[in-house]
Amino acid sequence: MKLYFIALLSLNFFLFSCSSSDDSGPQAILGCTDSNAVNYNPNATESDGSCYFPTGYTLEIPQILDLLLPPLIPADNRLSVEGIALGRKLFYDPILSGDGTQACADCHLAENSFTDPRQFSIGIDGSIGTRNAMPLFNVAWNLDEKFFWDGRAISLEDQAFGPVVNPIEMNNTWPNAVASLQANAQYPGLFQEAFGTSTIDSTLVAKAISQFERTLVSANSRFDKFSIGTGTLTPSEENGLAIFMDEERGDCFHCHGNPNSPLWTDNDFHNNGLDSIITDIGLGEVTGDPNDNGKFKSPSLRNLAYSAPYMHDGRFETIDDVINHYSEGLNDSPTIDPLMKTVANGGVHLTDNDKADLKAFLLSLSDESFINNPDYQDPN
């Protein structure tokens, strides 16, 4: 196992100023001048001794993920034991919702690889969404930092802001959510331990939740064990891998990686031929570029055994449905991805045996230890 020690660096939060009765000019800004502190103040010219240091957290990187670049940990939100514990508690606590009934975990269930088994999640007022909740794992390796199906969030912290105020999700306001946390008997002390202040704000809430989410690492599937030489594949799974990597049969690897790129997604956006008439324009709504209409993020193929339904709108209930789409269900449209090169024929037209083998391989990417990891479960 390879270890990356996550040191604690700047979180630019607190500005301390001193006043003077004379008119001698600008006064020194007091604060923490140690850049390793959680409340480092880059504008401070002298220290008031307020530096705070939570407990550094060592992120353990499984061997299979050593093939990747190091995980992205923002300099202003380094991992800490206290921050992760706080984020985990917030993730499972319905206190952030408008009526105190819905938590992040209600739409991102651990047993479903932190997604929702329903096609569309239901908000606190009974409102129904229009997209399937994305799974949460290995998000620290989303190095482009574009989150949600349409890439509208530009960091994991940014992603954490949205559901609280979304009217069809938690339907709250941040002032109300912060007031609920501030009035709680536990949370001011937990924020003090994590960030050196008992004064809560939305930025600190998003940072804590993001810290917890970055610890959600999945890399112990049967295929992972095969890749590092501690497990085997069945003949069906081996043929399924060959189909996956074959440009004439499966041609899956361009969007979903390969054994040397074990996230099993390119974290990019594609129109994969779901519709000939596009009603949800996806990435195009974010960029304003009509050439991006109908493009959505490629999800990871890890943990498919637990994360049904599939696609951005949850239209496919089974893996068989997904395979059939690429085999004979492709639909042409103006922004169809060039990688869907068999769209004129409706797909690659796999045999029944090839479909069964491809499914067997895909299921070998599922990590049972991930969905049962006690460190990821409800601590409340």
Backbone hydrogen bonds, N-H to C=O, Kabsch-Sander energy under -0.5 kcal/mol:
donor,donor_aa,acceptor,acceptor_aa,energy
2,K,61,I,-1.7
4,Y,59,L,-1.7
5,F,3,L,-0.6
6,I,4,Y,-0.6
6,I,57,Y,-1.3
7,A,5,F,-1.1
9,L,7,A,-0.6
13,F,11,L,-0.6
16,F,30,L,-1.3
18,C,28,A,-0.9
30,L,16,F,-0.6
30,L,28,A,-0.7
31,G,46,E,-1.0
32,C,39,N,-0.6
33,T,31,G,-0.5
35,S,33,T,-0.7
37,A,34,D,-2.1
38,V,52,Y,-2.7
39,N,52,Y,-0.5
40,Y,37,A,-1.1
41,N,32,C,-3.2
44,A,41,N,-1.7
45,T,29,I,-1.7
46,E,29,I,-1.0
48,D,31,G,-1.3
57,Y,6,I,-0.8
57,Y,79,L,-1.1
59,L,4,Y,-1.4
59,L,57,Y,-0.7
60,E,58,T,-0.6
61,I,2,K,-2.3
61,I,59,L,-0.6
65,L,62,P,-1.1
66,D,63,Q,-1.5
67,L,64,I,-1.0
68,L,65,L,-1.6
72,L,140,A,-3.5
73,I,71,P,-0.8
77,N,74,P,-1.7
81,V,55,T,-2.6
84,I,80,S,-2.5
85,A,81,V,-2.0
86,L,82,E,-2.1
87,G,83,G,-2.5
88,R,84,I,-2.5
89,K,85,A,-2.0
90,L,86,L,-2.5
91,F,87,G,-2.3
92,Y,88,R,-1.3
93,D,89,K,-0.6
93,D,90,L,-0.7
96,L,93,D,-0.9
97,S,94,P,-1.8
98,G,170,M,-3.0
100,G,97,S,-0.7
102,Q,94,P,-0.6
105,A,91,F,-1.9
106,D,103,A,-1.5
107,C,104,C,-1.5
108,H,104,C,-0.8
109,L,115,T,-2.1
112,N,109,L,-1.4
113,S,110,A,-1.6
114,F,109,L,-2.6
115,T,109,L,-0.9
116,D,133,A,-0.5
121,S,131,R,-0.6
123,G,127,S,-3.3
124,I,169,E,-2.4
126,G,123,G,-1.8
129,G,121,S,-2.3
132,N,312,H,-2.9
136,L,113,S,-1.1
137,F,135,P,-0.5
138,N,216,L,-3.1
141,W,138,N,-1.5
142,N,139,V,-1.6
143,L,141,W,-1.9
145,E,142,N,-1.7
147,F,145,E,-0.5
147,F,153,A,-2.6
151,G,148,F,-1.1
153,A,147,F,-1.5
159,Q,155,S,-2.2
160,A,156,L,-1.6
161,F,157,E,-0.8
161,F,158,D,-0.8
162,G,158,D,-0.8
162,G,159,Q,-0.5
165,V,161,F,-0.8
165,V,162,G,-0.9
166,N,162,G,-1.2
169,E,166,N,-1.9
170,M,163,P,-1.9
171,N,166,N,-2.3
172,N,164,V,-2.5
177,A,173,T,-2.5
178,V,174,W,-3.0
179,A,175,P,-2.2
180,S,176,N,-2.1
181,L,177,A,-1.9
182,Q,178,V,-2.9
183,A,179,A,-1.8
184,N,180,S,-0.5
184,N,181,L,-0.9
190,L,186,Q,-1.7
191,F,187,Y,-2.7
192,Q,188,P,-2.0
193,E,189,G,-2.1
194,A,190,L,-1.9
195,F,191,F,-3.2
196,G,191,F,-0.5
196,G,192,Q,-1.7
197,T,191,F,-0.9
200,I,198,S,-0.8
205,V,201,D,-1.8
206,A,202,S,-2.5
207,K,203,T,-2.1
208,A,204,L,-2.3
209,I,205,V,-2.4
210,S,206,A,-2.1
211,Q,207,K,-2.1
212,F,208,A,-1.9
213,E,209,I,-2.3
214,R,210,S,-2.0
215,T,211,Q,-0.6
215,T,212,F,-1.5
216,L,213,E,-1.4
217,V,215,T,-1.6
219,A,217,V,-0.5
222,R,366,S,-0.7
223,F,364,S,-2.4
225,K,221,S,-2.2
226,F,222,R,-2.1
227,S,223,F,-2.6
228,I,224,D,-1.7
229,G,226,F,-1.3
230,T,225,K,-3.0
231,G,225,K,-1.0
238,E,234,T,-2.5
239,N,235,P,-2.3
240,G,236,S,-2.1
241,L,237,E,-2.2
242,A,238,E,-2.0
243,I,239,N,-2.4
244,F,240,G,-2.4
245,M,241,L,-2.0
246,D,242,A,-0.7
246,D,243,I,-0.9
247,E,245,M,-0.6
250,G,243,I,-1.3
250,G,246,D,-0.8
251,D,243,I,-0.8
251,D,246,D,-2.2
252,C,244,F,-2.0
253,F,244,F,-1.2
255,C,252,C,-0.9
256,H,252,C,-1.5
257,G,253,F,-1.5
261,S,258,N,-2.7
264,W,261,S,-1.7
266,D,255,C,-1.9
270,H,296,F,-2.5
272,N,270,H,-0.8
278,I,276,S,-0.5
279,T,277,I,-0.6
281,I,279,T,-0.8
283,L,295,K,-2.6
284,G,281,I,-1.9
284,G,292,D,-1.1
285,E,282,G,-1.7
286,V,282,G,-0.7
286,V,283,L,-0.9
287,T,283,L,-2.5
288,G,284,G,-2.1
292,D,289,D,-2.5
293,N,290,P,-1.4
294,G,281,I,-1.4
295,K,281,I,-0.8
295,K,292,D,-1.9
296,F,270,H,-2.3
297,K,149,W,-2.2
298,S,268,D,-2.7
301,L,264,W,-1.3
303,N,365,L,-1.0
304,L,301,L,-0.9
306,Y,303,N,-1.6
307,S,303,N,-0.9
310,Y,316,F,-3.0
314,G,311,M,-1.8
316,F,310,Y,-1.6
317,E,315,R,-0.6
322,V,318,T,-1.4
323,I,319,I,-2.6
324,N,320,D,-2.6
325,H,321,D,-1.8
326,Y,322,V,-1.8
327,S,323,I,-2.1
328,E,324,N,-2.8
329,G,324,N,-0.6
329,G,325,H,-2.2
330,L,346,G,-2.6
331,N,273,G,-1.9
336,I,333,S,-1.7
337,D,271,N,-2.3
340,M,337,D,-2.4
341,K,339,L,-1.6
343,V,340,M,-1.7
345,N,342,T,-1.5
346,G,343,V,-1.5
347,G,342,T,-1.8
348,V,326,Y,-1.5
349,H,327,S,-3.1
355,K,351,T,-2.4
356,A,352,D,-2.1
357,D,353,N,-2.2
358,L,354,D,-2.7
359,K,355,K,-2.3
360,A,356,A,-2.0
361,F,357,D,-2.3
362,L,358,L,-2.5
363,L,359,K,-2.4
364,S,360,A,-1.1
364,S,361,F,-0.7
365,L,362,L,-1.5
366,S,363,L,-1.6
368,E,366,S,-0.7
370,F,367,D,-0.7
371,I,367,D,-1.2
372,N,368,E,-1.0
373,N,370,F,-1.2
376,Y,373,N,-1.9
377,Q,374,P,-1.0
